């Protein structure tokens, strides 16, 4: 067992995923656990990672505005099948996970 450093937010397959905050797209990739993902730099050593994504519509280096569509919800990876369609959301400061509920409205 291990602690999940992120939130898993229930969604529906194909639902739009919008940015929780303004930032620059630092990385786009694929991971066995969280599927297709986007990492955004928010400033002050904060980064946000969105996972379980399909149809990513931003590119590395793009400036993304808050509430801008960045992707859609994908089929869950094999690690999140029990949860069903979802968005993986991890907020870190200087690499340490922090609770996004303390920062997001």
Sine and cosine of phi, psi and omega as CSV:
sin_phi,cos_phi,sin_psi,cos_psi,sin_omega,cos_omega
0.00,0.00,0.46,-0.89,0.08,-1.00
-0.48,-0.88,0.35,-0.94,0.01,-1.00
-0.99,0.13,0.73,-0.68,0.07,-1.00
-0.98,0.19,0.83,-0.56,-0.04,-1.00
-0.99,0.16,0.15,0.99,-0.11,-0.99
-0.73,-0.69,0.14,-0.99,0.15,-0.99
-1.00,-0.09,0.53,-0.85,0.12,-0.99
-0.89,-0.45,0.92,-0.40,-0.10,-0.99
-0.96,-0.27,0.86,-0.51,-0.01,-1.00
-0.87,0.50,0.63,-0.77,0.04,-1.00
-0.55,-0.83,-0.12,-0.99,0.06,-1.00
-0.86,-0.51,0.61,-0.80,0.00,-1.00
-0.79,0.61,0.80,-0.60,0.02,-1.00
1.00,0.04,-0.16,0.99,0.01,-1.00
-0.88,0.47,0.59,-0.81,0.03,-1.00
-0.91,0.42,0.65,-0.76,0.13,-0.99
-0.95,-0.32,0.84,-0.54,-0.01,-1.00
-0.92,-0.38,0.46,-0.89,-0.03,-1.00
-0.93,0.36,0.72,-0.69,0.02,-1.00
-0.98,0.21,-0.32,0.95,-0.05,-1.00
-0.41,-0.91,0.29,-0.96,0.06,-1.00
-0.97,0.23,0.68,-0.73,0.03,-1.00
-0.04,-1.00,0.04,-1.00,0.02,-1.00
-0.98,-0.18,0.66,-0.75,0.05,-1.00
-0.96,0.29,0.92,-0.39,-0.03,-1.00
-1.00,0.03,-0.63,0.78,-0.10,-0.99
-0.44,-0.90,0.60,-0.80,0.15,-0.99
-0.77,-0.64,0.74,-0.67,-0.03,-1.00
-0.30,-0.95,-0.19,-0.98,0.03,-1.00
-0.74,-0.67,0.68,-0.73,-0.02,-1.00
-0.73,-0.69,0.61,-0.79,-0.02,-1.00
-0.85,0.53,-0.62,0.79,-0.06,-1.00
-0.99,0.17,-0.75,0.66,-0.13,-0.99
-0.96,-0.27,0.13,0.99,0.05,-1.00
0.93,0.37,-0.52,-0.86,0.06,-1.00
-0.94,0.35,0.67,-0.74,-0.08,-1.00
-0.61,-0.79,0.30,-0.96,0.10,-1.00
-0.77,-0.64,0.73,-0.69,0.15,-0.99
-0.93,-0.37,0.80,-0.60,0.03,-1.00
-0.89,-0.46,0.67,-0.74,0.10,-1.00
-1.00,0.00,0.81,-0.58,-0.06,-1.00
-0.97,-0.23,-0.12,0.99,-0.06,-1.00
0.99,-0.14,0.28,-0.96,0.00,-1.00
0.79,0.61,0.59,0.81,0.00,-1.00
0.92,0.38,0.24,0.97,0.07,-1.00
-1.00,-0.03,0.67,-0.74,0.12,-0.99
-0.70,-0.71,0.54,-0.84,0.06,-1.00
-0.82,-0.57,0.70,-0.71,0.01,-1.00
-0.90,-0.44,0.79,-0.62,0.09,-1.00
-0.94,-0.35,0.76,-0.65,0.01,-1.00
-0.78,-0.62,0.09,-1.00,-0.05,-1.00
0.92,0.39,0.71,0.70,-0.12,-0.99
-0.96,-0.29,0.48,-0.88,0.16,-0.99
-0.75,-0.67,0.27,-0.96,0.10,-0.99
0.75,0.66,0.76,0.65,0.02,-1.00
-0.89,0.46,0.78,-0.62,-0.10,-1.00
-0.88,-0.47,0.39,0.92,0.12,-0.99
-0.81,-0.59,0.24,-0.97,-0.02,-1.00
-0.81,-0.58,0.39,-0.92,0.08,-1.00
-0.82,0.57,0.70,-0.71,-0.01,-1.00
1.00,-0.05,-0.24,0.97,0.00,-1.00
-0.92,0.39,0.59,-0.81,0.20,-0.98
-1.00,0.03,0.83,-0.55,-0.03,-1.00
-0.94,-0.35,0.74,-0.67,0.05,-1.00
-1.00,0.09,0.42,-0.91,0.10,-0.99
-0.87,0.50,0.68,-0.73,0.02,-1.00
0.96,0.27,0.20,0.98,0.07,-1.00
-0.99,0.13,0.65,-0.76,0.06,-1.00
-0.91,0.41,0.73,-0.68,0.02,-1.00
-0.87,-0.49,-0.34,0.94,-0.06,-1.00
-0.09,-1.00,-0.20,-0.98,0.15,-0.99
-0.73,-0.68,0.24,-0.97,-0.04,-1.00
-0.97,0.25,0.77,-0.64,-0.02,-1.00
-0.99,-0.13,0.14,-0.99,0.22,-0.98
-0.86,0.51,0.63,-0.78,-0.01,-1.00
-0.93,0.38,0.52,-0.86,0.10,-1.00
-0.92,0.38,0.19,-0.98,-0.04,-1.00
-0.88,0.48,-0.34,0.94,0.00,-1.00
-0.99,0.17,-0.25,0.97,-0.06,-1.00
-0.81,-0.59,0.39,0.92,-0.01,-1.00
-0.89,0.46,-0.64,0.77,0.00,-1.00
-0.88,0.47,-0.56,0.83,-0.02,-1.00
-0.97,0.22,-0.33,0.94,-0.06,-1.00
0.98,0.22,-0.22,-0.97,-0.01,-1.00
-0.85,0.53,0.75,-0.66,-0.08,-1.00
-0.37,-0.93,0.18,-0.98,0.14,-0.99
-0.90,-0.43,0.78,-0.63,0.10,-0.99
-1.00,0.02,0.81,-0.59,-0.05,-1.00
-0.74,-0.67,0.90,-0.44,0.00,-1.00
-0.80,-0.60,0.78,-0.63,0.06,-1.00
-0.93,-0.38,0.76,-0.65,0.03,-1.00
-0.78,-0.63,0.46,-0.89,0.18,-0.98
-0.82,-0.58,0.85,-0.53,-0.06,-1.00
0.79,0.62,0.60,0.80,0.06,-1.00
1.00,0.08,-0.09,1.00,-0.01,-1.00
-0.98,-0.17,0.81,-0.59,0.02,-1.00
-0.87,0.49,0.67,-0.74,0.09,-1.00
-0.79,-0.61,0.36,-0.93,-0.03,-1.00
-0.97,0.26,0.91,-0.41,-0.02,-1.00
-0.89,0.45,-0.40,0.92,0.01,-1.00
-0.91,0.42,-0.35,0.94,0.06,-1.00
-0.97,0.24,-0.22,0.98,-0.12,-0.99
-0.85,-0.53,-0.46,0.89,-0.09,-1.00
-1.00,-0.08,0.54,-0.84,0.03,-1.00
-0.97,-0.22,0.00,0.00,0.00,0.00
